[in-house]
Amino acid sequence: MKLMININATKLRKDLFNILSQTIKFNEPVNVSTKDGNAVLISEEDYNGLIETVYLSSVPELKDKIVEGIRTPLSECVPEDEVSW
């Protein structure tokens, strides 16, 4: 599990470029607190991963195939160079 940086909106404003760079480079989420609540800043890579995970989890047959694949011992798998699409 990733650690999350906690910062308030004022500090975020003062150091926005560096915080964005750190979030993008190291995929570290940032929890930004305000008087009205909190928001989380994540890299585009992490966002795309989350969306893909939500999508894959929403397709029942695909989810079952992924779980089956995870549980399959490597000794029962076809070598990569022998896979036919």
C-alpha positions as CSV (number, residue, x, y, z in Angstrom):
1,M,0.0,0.0,0.0
2,K,1.3,3.4,-0.9
3,L,1.9,6.1,1.7
4,M,-0.1,9.3,1.1
5,I,1.4,12.7,1.6
6,N,-0.9,15.0,3.6
7,I,-0.9,18.7,2.9
8,N,-3.2,21.7,3.2
9,A,-4.4,23.7,0.2
10,T,-2.2,26.7,1.2
11,K,1.0,24.6,1.2
12,L,-0.1,23.0,-2.1
13,R,-0.5,26.3,-3.7
14,K,3.0,27.4,-2.6
15,D,4.7,24.3,-3.9
16,L,2.4,23.1,-6.6
17,F,5.0,22.4,-9.3
18,N,7.2,20.3,-7.0
19,I,4.3,18.4,-5.5
20,L,2.9,17.6,-9.0
21,S,6.4,16.5,-10.1
22,Q,6.8,14.2,-7.1
23,T,3.3,12.8,-7.6
24,I,4.0,12.0,-11.2
25,K,7.6,10.8,-10.8
26,F,7.0,8.6,-7.7
27,N,3.2,7.9,-8.0
28,E,2.7,9.2,-4.5
29,P,-0.9,10.3,-3.9
30,V,-1.4,13.6,-2.1
31,N,-4.3,14.2,0.3
32,V,-5.1,17.9,0.2
33,S,-7.1,19.1,3.1
34,T,-9.4,22.1,3.0
35,K,-12.0,23.6,5.4
36,D,-14.7,22.1,3.2
37,G,-13.2,18.6,3.0
38,N,-10.3,16.7,1.4
39,A,-9.3,15.8,-2.1
40,V,-6.7,13.3,-3.4
41,L,-4.3,14.2,-6.1
42,I,-2.9,11.2,-8.0
43,S,-0.8,10.7,-11.1
44,E,-2.5,10.0,-14.5
45,E,-0.8,6.6,-14.5
46,D,-2.4,5.7,-11.1
47,Y,-5.7,7.1,-12.2
48,N,-5.7,5.0,-15.4
49,G,-4.8,1.9,-13.4
50,L,-7.7,2.5,-11.0
51,I,-10.1,3.0,-13.9
52,E,-8.8,-0.2,-15.6
53,T,-9.1,-2.2,-12.4
54,V,-12.7,-1.0,-11.8
55,Y,-13.6,-1.9,-15.4
56,L,-12.0,-5.3,-15.3
57,S,-13.7,-6.0,-11.9
58,S,-17.0,-5.1,-13.4
59,V,-16.9,-7.8,-16.1
60,P,-17.9,-11.0,-14.3
61,E,-16.5,-13.5,-16.8
62,L,-13.3,-11.7,-17.1
63,K,-12.8,-11.4,-13.4
64,D,-13.3,-15.1,-13.0
65,K,-10.7,-15.8,-15.8
66,I,-8.2,-13.5,-14.0
67,V,-8.7,-15.2,-10.7
68,E,-8.4,-18.6,-12.4
69,G,-5.2,-17.5,-14.0
70,I,-3.7,-16.2,-10.8
71,R,-4.4,-19.6,-9.2
72,T,-2.9,-21.6,-12.0
73,P,0.5,-23.0,-11.2
74,L,3.3,-21.9,-13.5
75,S,4.0,-25.5,-14.3
76,E,0.6,-25.7,-16.0
77,C,1.0,-22.6,-18.1
78,V,1.9,-22.5,-21.8
79,P,5.4,-20.9,-22.4
80,E,5.1,-17.4,-23.8
81,D,6.7,-18.3,-27.1
82,E,4.1,-21.1,-27.6
83,V,1.0,-18.9,-27.1
84,S,-1.2,-18.6,-30.2
85,W,-3.6,-15.8,-30.4
